[in-house]
């Protein structure tokens, strides 16, 4: 079986990575993949991407970089995304990956009005029905966020599936097997708190109540399972339904996560 491609566009802050490992660890755990089932390419470090037709699917990570910087590696990845869509390669973008997919396909990315969105937010699903990995998504669900730029205008033909109070484009669908989220389904609650702690000084300067933000953090299973469903569908494995009973397991982060108990 060919491994799922993780297109890594950045890395967690050092203080967070020292506690919980790096982005590749988080995504692999969220998708419940064995190491051999995931190929990591660091495009921000100049590593070359495989041909889109040579991978069963790809996930594009977040980054501290900004899509509007139009760096060479980012624009090269945007061109790869266009080729992947043309080849019908399944795609899932997260945060920077979400913005890069929208940019690559003709959308507009820029600074989020009114500044940074961070912490566990409530997502509201739109009226469009969920299909594929988004099938059965609750009408509202919590998800972890940390971003200053966002998709200001989706690409032509893209469907908006969910929003938060401050960002109307939190979950987009571009094709039957191509979606992206501004929120972070790979984050655990512990990772979210660590990010808040790492950005505490900046948050206070922006007038945020850091203690209240930490207190509001909660688990985000409905969001997290989207990645698992995507990976399983891309690799041809059974897909786990949102809301299915899940048994506790111990992740790398040391947080009691959950394991699918019912398949659909």
N, C-alpha and C positions, 0 to 999 in steps of 0.2 A: 504494500500500500504506500502510495506517495505521501509524504508528510505535508501537513497544512503549513502554509507560508505565513510567518509573522513578519510584517514590514515594520521594523522598529525605527521610529523617527526621533527618539530622544531617550532620556533615562530619568529615573526618579532622583530627587535631591539626595545628596550623599547621606544626610542624617536619616532620611527615610529608608534608603537602600540598606544602610547598616543594620536596621531593625528587621526589615521584611524581604530583603532581596530586591532584584530589579524587575523591570517591566516584563521581561520574558517569563520570569517565575510566576508573576501574578496572572498573566494571560493563560499560561499553561495550566495553572491550578483552576482558574475559572472555567476553562474549557474541558477540564478533567482529561487531559492528554498525557500520555507517557512521553518522555523526552524524545524518543525516536519518531513520534508522531508530529513533531513540530520543527520546522526549519526556520531559523532566525536570520534575517538579513538587516544589518545596520546601515540603512541608506544614508543617515546623517554622517556616517563615517566613511562614505564612499564605496560601500560594498555593492556589488552588481546584483541586480534582480534577475531571476530566471525568466524565461519566456512565460507569459501568462497561461499558455496552453499546456505548460509542463507541471502545473500545480493544481490540486483539487479545489483550492480556494485560498483566500488571503485575508488577513486581518491587519489593519493599519493602526498603529498605536498613537498615543498622545505624545506631546513634546513641549518643552519650554520655548521652542522657537515659535515664530509667527508666520502663518501662511502668507501674509502681506509682504514679508521680506523678500519673497520670490527668489530664494537661494537656488543655486544650480541643482543641488540634490533634490530639493522639494519639487521643482518644476519637472525634473526628469521623472520623479515618481508620479506626478500628475499625468504625464504622458503615458506612463505604464498603466495607470488606472484607466485611461481612455481605451488603451489596447485591450485591457482585461475585460472591460464591459463589452467591447466588440466581439471578444472571444467567448462571451457568456461565462466567464470565470466568476464564481461566487465571491462577493466582497463584503467585508464588514469594517467600517471605519469608526474610530473612537476619538473624540475630542479633536486633536489636530488632524487625525485621519478623517474625521467627519467633515471638517472644514476643507481639507484638501480634496476629498471626493467632490464636494459641492463646487469648489473652485475649478477643478479639472473639467467638470461637465457644464460649466457656463454660469454657475451661481456667483453671488457676491459675498465676500468675506471681509469683515472689518471689526472695529472695536465695538464691544457690547455697550449699548447705550446705558448710561448710569453706572458704568464700572463693573468690577469683578463680581462674578457669581461663584460662591463657594459654600460647601457644606452639603448636607442631605436636603434635597428639595423634593417637593411633590410634583410628579409629572401627571399631566392630564391627557388621556388618550383622546384623539379626535374621533370624528364620526366614521371615518373610513374603516372598513373591516381589516383586521390583522390577517395576514397570510404567512405561510412558511414559518420563519423563526419568531414572528410577532403574533402568531395565532394564539388567541386566548389571553392576550395581554389585558390586565385589569383596567377598568375605567380610570383609576388613579393609582399611582404606586410611587414609592420613594426611590430616589436614585442619587448617587454622589456626584457632585459637580466641583470643578475648579477650572475657571477659564476667564480670560479677559477679552478675547476675540470670539466671534461667533459667525454663523451663517446669517447674513442680513437679508439675503434673497436667495431662495433655493433655485437650482437649475430648472430650465423649462422641462415640464413633464414630471418633475419630482413630486412625490406625495408626502405631505406632512402628517405623521402618525401620532405625535405627542409633543407637548409643550410644557414649559414651566411658567411661573408667574412673570418672569422677566425675559425669557427666551422663547419665542414662538416656534422655533425650529429645532427642538431637542431630538427628534427621531424622524429621519427621512428615509423614504424608499425610492430608489431610482429605477429598479427593475425587479423582477420576481425573486432574484437571488442576490440583490445588492442593496444593502441598507447601511445606515450610519447613525451614531448617537453622539450628541454633544456630551451627555453624561457618561460616567465611567462605570460600566458594568463589571469591570475587573477589580475594582476597589472593594476591600472589606471595610467594615466599620472602623477597625483599628487603623487601617491605612488612611482613611479619611481624617481621623483625628490627628494622625501624625502629619499629614499635609497642613492641617490648620495650625498645628504647633510650629511647623517649619515656616509658615507665612505670618506668624502672629504679629510681628512688629509692623509689617506692611498693612495688615488688616486693621490694627489699632489706629494707624495713621489715616486710614480710610474711614474711620469712625465706626468700625464694627465691634460688636460685643463678642470677643473671642470665647469667653466662658459659655455664653449662651449658644454659640455655634457648636461647640464641642458637646454640650448637653443635648442638642437636637439631633446629633448623629445617631442613626439606627441602621439595622440591617436592611439590605435591599435585594431580597431574593428574586423578585419578579424581574428586576433589571439584570441581575447577574446571570440568570438562566438563559438570557438571549444569546450570550456567547457560547454556552454549552450546546444549545440547540443548533446554532450555526455550524459549529465544529462537527457535530454528529451528522448533520445533513450533508456537509461537504465531503466528509469521509465515508458516507454511506452507512452510518450506524443508526440505530433507533433514536428517535427524537424524544426528549423529555418534555412533557407538557407543563406549562406554568401552573403552580399550585399543587403539583403532585407531591405526595409525601416523600420527605427526604430525611435520611438518617445522618446524625452528626458524624463528622470526620474531623481530623486534625490537619489543618493546612500548614504550609511553611511559616505563615505569619503567627502560628500559635493560637489563632482564633478558632473556636469551634464553628466550623462551617457546616455544610449539609451535603448529603449524597442522595442522588435520585433513588427512590424506592419504587416508583411506578413509571412505566414506559407507555408512550402512546404513539 
